[in-house]
Amino acid sequence: MTEPVPAPRIGDSERDQATEYLREHLAQGRLDQAEFDERMTAALVARTQPELDKLFADLPAPRPGRELAVPDPARPAAVEPAGLPHSPRLINTIGIVTAVIWPVTLLLLFAIGWHNWFLIFIPIAVSALFANLQKQSDDHRKHLDREERRRLEGKRDDDPES
């Protein structure tokens, strides 16, 4: 007797992609808020691909796990710059830290009489980091949008029906 093959395990990137797809389905009106919350919770704790597949069984594309399964020869793969994109969680976390660190630092400096004035460089550095990550993320998004437009324009030019 052969043993059953265990389901392939997934990582954070697959869970993140699934949550993005669920947000898209919510925005398109395919899910109500309660159903979205339920599926989002299940996606965040999923450990295998079949657990994610169940969440999208009654939904049209986009679906996680199908992007690399059978590549479409008519659609060229997108070229992504090295080191990008940064995690949206990281960017959001640094944004929250930036929003909190400025008032905390200013209150602290007023409370101690500005004797340690150099502490103002901490929120400046955090703000610079946040701005840099946000710019890289925006540039990456613009690059992908340009590639998608080029791909669609190329497809229209090659389409004999148009």
C-alpha positions as CSV (number, residue, x, y, z in Angstrom):
1,M,0.0,0.0,0.0
2,T,1.2,3.4,-0.8
3,E,1.0,6.2,1.7
4,P,-1.0,9.3,0.7
5,V,1.2,12.2,-0.4
6,P,0.9,15.1,2.0
7,A,-0.5,18.4,0.7
8,P,2.1,21.0,-0.3
9,R,2.8,23.5,2.5
10,I,2.5,27.2,1.9
11,G,4.4,30.2,3.3
12,D,3.7,33.8,4.1
13,S,3.9,34.9,0.5
14,E,1.0,32.5,-0.5
15,R,-1.1,33.6,2.5
16,D,-0.4,37.3,1.7
17,Q,-1.4,36.7,-2.0
18,A,-4.6,35.0,-0.9
19,T,-5.6,37.9,1.4
20,E,-5.0,40.3,-1.5
21,Y,-7.2,38.3,-3.7
22,L,-9.9,38.1,-1.0
23,R,-9.7,41.9,-0.7
24,E,-10.2,42.1,-4.4
25,H,-13.3,39.9,-4.3
26,L,-14.7,42.0,-1.4
27,A,-14.1,45.2,-3.4
28,Q,-15.9,43.6,-6.4
29,G,-18.9,42.7,-4.2
30,R,-18.5,39.0,-4.5
31,L,-18.1,38.7,-0.7
32,D,-19.9,40.5,2.1
33,Q,-18.0,41.7,5.1
34,A,-18.8,38.8,7.4
35,E,-17.8,36.2,4.8
36,F,-14.7,38.2,4.0
37,D,-13.7,38.2,7.7
38,E,-14.3,34.5,8.0
39,R,-12.2,33.7,4.8
40,M,-9.5,36.1,5.8
41,T,-9.0,34.5,9.1
42,A,-8.9,31.0,7.5
43,A,-6.4,32.3,4.9
44,L,-4.1,33.7,7.6
45,V,-4.0,30.4,9.5
46,A,-3.9,28.1,6.4
47,R,-0.9,25.7,6.2
48,T,-1.4,23.9,3.0
49,Q,-2.5,24.8,-0.5
50,P,-5.8,22.8,-0.3
51,E,-6.8,24.8,2.7
52,L,-6.4,28.0,0.5
53,D,-8.1,26.3,-2.5
54,K,-11.3,25.7,-0.4
55,L,-11.6,29.5,0.3
56,F,-11.8,30.2,-3.4
57,A,-13.8,27.2,-4.6
58,D,-16.9,29.3,-5.4
59,L,-15.1,32.4,-6.6
60,P,-13.8,33.3,-10.1
61,A,-10.2,34.3,-10.8
62,P,-8.0,35.6,-9.3
63,R,-7.1,32.6,-7.2
64,P,-3.9,31.8,-5.3
65,G,-1.7,29.0,-6.3
66,R,-2.7,29.0,-9.9
67,E,-0.2,31.6,-11.2
68,L,2.7,29.2,-11.6
69,A,0.8,26.0,-12.0
70,V,0.2,26.2,-15.8
71,P,1.9,29.2,-17.4
72,D,0.1,30.8,-20.3
73,P,2.4,30.8,-23.3
74,A,0.6,33.8,-24.8
75,R,1.4,35.8,-21.6
76,P,5.0,36.7,-21.0
77,A,6.2,36.6,-17.4
78,A,6.5,39.9,-15.7
79,V,10.0,41.1,-15.0
80,E,10.4,42.3,-11.4
81,P,13.3,44.5,-10.2
82,A,15.6,42.8,-7.7
83,G,14.8,43.2,-4.1
84,L,11.2,44.4,-4.6
85,P,8.4,44.6,-3.7
86,H,8.7,45.3,0.0
87,S,6.1,43.7,2.2
88,P,3.0,45.9,2.6
89,R,3.0,44.9,6.2
90,L,6.5,46.3,6.6
91,I,5.6,49.6,4.9
92,N,2.4,49.9,7.0
93,T,4.3,49.2,10.2
94,I,7.0,51.7,9.5
95,G,4.2,54.3,8.6
96,I,2.5,53.7,12.0
97,V,5.9,53.9,13.8
98,T,6.6,57.2,12.0
99,A,3.2,58.6,12.9
100,V,3.8,57.8,16.6
101,I,7.5,58.6,17.0
102,W,7.2,62.3,16.0
103,P,4.8,63.3,18.8
104,V,6.4,61.1,21.3
105,T,9.9,62.5,20.6
106,L,8.6,66.1,20.7
107,L,6.7,65.6,24.0
108,L,9.9,64.0,25.4
109,L,12.1,66.8,24.3
110,F,9.7,69.4,25.8
111,A,9.5,67.5,29.0
112,I,13.3,67.2,29.5
113,G,14.0,70.8,28.3
114,W,15.7,70.0,25.0
115,H,18.9,69.1,26.7
116,N,19.1,66.0,24.5
117,W,18.1,67.8,21.3
118,F,19.9,65.2,19.1
119,L,17.0,62.8,19.8
120,I,15.1,64.6,17.0
121,F,17.3,62.7,14.5
122,I,15.5,59.4,15.5
123,P,12.1,60.4,13.9
124,I,14.0,62.1,11.0
125,A,15.8,58.8,10.2
126,V,12.6,56.7,10.6
127,S,10.7,59.2,8.3
128,A,13.4,59.0,5.7
129,L,13.3,55.2,5.8
130,F,9.5,55.2,5.4
131,A,9.6,57.6,2.5
132,N,12.3,55.6,0.8
133,L,10.4,52.3,1.1
134,Q,7.2,54.0,0.0
135,K,8.9,55.4,-3.1
136,Q,10.4,52.1,-4.0
137,S,7.0,50.4,-3.6
138,D,5.3,53.1,-5.8
139,D,8.1,52.8,-8.5
140,H,7.7,49.0,-8.5
141,R,3.9,49.4,-8.9
142,K,4.4,51.8,-11.8
143,H,6.9,49.5,-13.4
144,L,4.4,46.6,-13.2
145,D,1.6,48.8,-14.6
146,R,3.8,49.8,-17.6
147,E,4.7,46.2,-18.3
148,E,1.0,45.2,-18.2
149,R,0.1,48.0,-20.6
150,R,2.9,47.0,-23.0
151,R,1.7,43.4,-22.8
152,L,-1.9,44.4,-23.5
153,E,-0.9,46.8,-26.4
154,G,1.3,44.1,-27.9
155,K,-1.5,41.6,-27.7
156,R,-3.9,44.0,-29.4
157,D,-1.4,44.7,-32.2
158,D,-1.0,40.9,-32.8
159,D,-4.7,40.2,-32.6
160,P,-6.0,39.7,-36.2
161,E,-9.6,40.3,-35.1
162,S,-9.1,43.9,-34.1
